Amino acid sequence: MGDTLEKSSEEPQISLDNECSMKMGDLVEVSSCEKVKFDDTGLSLVLQNGLENLRLENSLTDVILCVDSREFSCHRVVLAAASNYFRAMFCNDLREKYEEKIILKGVDAETMNILLDYTYTSKMLITKQNVQKVLEAASLFQFLRMVDACASFLTEALQPENCVGILRLADAHSLHSLKQQVQNYIIQNFTQVLNYEEFLELPADILCSTLKSDDLYVTEEAQVFETVMNWVRYKESERFSLLPYVLENVRLPLLDPWYFVETVEADQLIRQCPDVFPLLQEARMYHLSGNEIITERTKPRMHEFQSEVFMIIGGCTKEEKFVAEVTCLDPLRRSRLEVAKLPITEQEPESENKKWVEFACITLKNEVYISGGKETKHDVWKYNASINKWIQIEYLNIGRWRHKMAVLGGKVYVIGGFDGMQRINSMEAYDPFHNCWSEAAPLLVNVSSFAAASYKKRLYVIGGGPNGKLATDKTQCYDPATNTWSLKAAMPVEAKCINAASFRDHIYVVGGAMKALYAYSPQEDTWCLVTQFTHERASCGISPCNNKLFITGGRDEKNEVIATVLCWDPETQKLTEECVLPRGVSHHGSVTLRKSYTHIRSFSSAVDTRLRQGMTTITVSAQGTQSISMYKTATSEAKSQLPCRSCLSCLGGAGAVPQHWDTALAVSGLPPVQPGKCHFPSALFLYYTSSRK
């Protein structure tokens, strides 16, 4: 029965005289210094069974619920205890409180009978046939535990053909938890759900929240655009006015430029809707000028085979050695991607090798440009992410190093620097369409080792050294429309060996002897202190990535190279240590771009190294040219973020692979995994999408 006896030293509340307590036949002698507490946990079941029997016998019932043509005799106290709806009805001064018969609407007799059986017995049978009616009635009459049971049933029953209906049901009854679970299911199975016409019945707000998700599972952004247009055309007269609202959630800048011109701009509905023209203009500008345009619509989705990453290019190590490697970090997936080494660093013969020392770099239209340097004065190369190669382009007119590059109006600018003799004020502009450099207006102040960034049709040069010993606080601003420079508000400090990044509405500056991150507002022409560091980070890098700022490497006040990567989150206004690089580095380049997954490794976390210790590593070559390192994490959080869709069952004699990998990343171009077969080394595709055949 689960009954318990508890002894207490408190004074008993019941007075027993000696005569009563000492009678013959007494089984227990009651002490005057303790009492017995009897906890009958089975009484609730006895009461419930008793109430059910009273209902069946129609005994002591005091209300009749009338549904359709049936009448249900009940006890007000039972209904009020089980349902907030009936509690409000019977406990407040409402008409129903005094009526013997109450007519209920919004429910049929069969469903009401299920609710009452549950109320009196705690039992009910939920089926595919009755779950919707039971849920609606339970929600109406506020049988909250029954609502939860129905929601759990529907979650387990989710399929591509029924998920939209369940989503609309959850939305109609404000079942936020169920709604979120169904939306996550649709996001993860988007390409399958699209095959059912019911998807076109989605309300605009739910459609938008689905399409907005970074986790939306699509193979290309064109699928999202076509989904929007099909949804609008399904009820064109009603939905045409909603086109701008819905189209905002399509990442038009990420569409292939040819598809954008031939399909998007040529669509008749698009052409007839002037309110979408700003979205089209944003995409055009992005296709023209690349990383100058940064919005939510320029960010790749998580499940594309690309990710927004930041690159750490070359640099100088602790031993004053300049490296040729390019480290590519993906903070969202917490992985490191391998890319091609810097050009002309592995020549035959070795005497032709060159070191990239004090160069400059920038990103334009997802291509990385690198120029100048102490040994590579006139050289300019660009990195193509799709083919993972460096391509040489037209030489600079004036060789230089300790300079900077910036992107403005679809052109690449090379600014200032040092030519081996003096600081120079020369600026050159590169036209990618004609592969040529042309002169632009010179700087007002000759500087090297400065910071540079562009913001809304202006280019800013900040700080720097006018000579080898001094630093300046000047902010120089270039207007390409007039080809002139002007001075803006000075930095709070004089600084050189600094870098800058344009992020949202500010230009962030870091490095030099500053133990701080400063922000300049071009709109207000003002400076502010953002946050402070514990050490200097001279000649560090800074890049925006996934709506955060990442500060990489540098040198401290003891001239020691730094290996940590800091992350500044503008939402939380917090600076955290994101990770540790394989080695300390300074005087390196730092840029952001989108990169495909072709070679993936993990990088250690400086925040919690224990997580790394809880991982098991297996490395497998695939087709002799690609490899991947996978980590089975001991934590459960990652399961909800990266659900595994297909898993290897063996590694060709290397041992069985666990059925579920929490971190499983795609390697392009490999055949799908077939359970029960050996896939080593010809196929390795753990995170294989259901839509890719």
Secondary structure, DSSP 8 states (H G I E B T S, - for coil): ---EEEEE-S--SS---HHHHT-TT-S----TT-EEEEE-TTHHHHHHHHHHHHHHTT-S--EEEEETTEEEEE-HHHHHHH-HHHHHHHHSS-GGGT-SEEE--SS-HHHHHHHHHHHHHS-----TTTHHHHHHHHHHTT-HHHHHHHHHHHHHT--TTTHHHHHHHHHHTT-HHHHHHHHHHHHHTHHHHTTSGGGGG--HHHHHHHHT-TT---SSTHHHHHHHHHHHHHTHHHHGGGHHHHHTTS-GGGS-HHHIIIIITT-HHHHT-GGGHHHHHHHHHHHHHGGG--SGGGS--TTSSEEEEEEEE--B-TTS-B---EEEEETTTTEEEE----TTSS-SSGGG-----S-EEEEETTEEEEE--SS-TT-EEEEETTTTEEEE----SS--BS-EEEEETTEEEEE--B-SSSB---EEEEETTTTEEEEE---SS--BS-EEEEETTEEEEE--BSSSS--B--EEEEETTTTEEEEE---SS-B-SEEEEEETTEEEEEETT--EEEEEETTTTEEEEEEE-SS--BT-EEEEETTEEEEE--B-TT--B--EEEEEETTTTEEEEEEE-SS--BS-EEEEEEEE-SEEE----SS-HHHHHT-EEEEEEETTTEEEEEEE-S-SHHHHHS------S--TTS----S--SS----TT-----TTS--TTT---SS--SS--
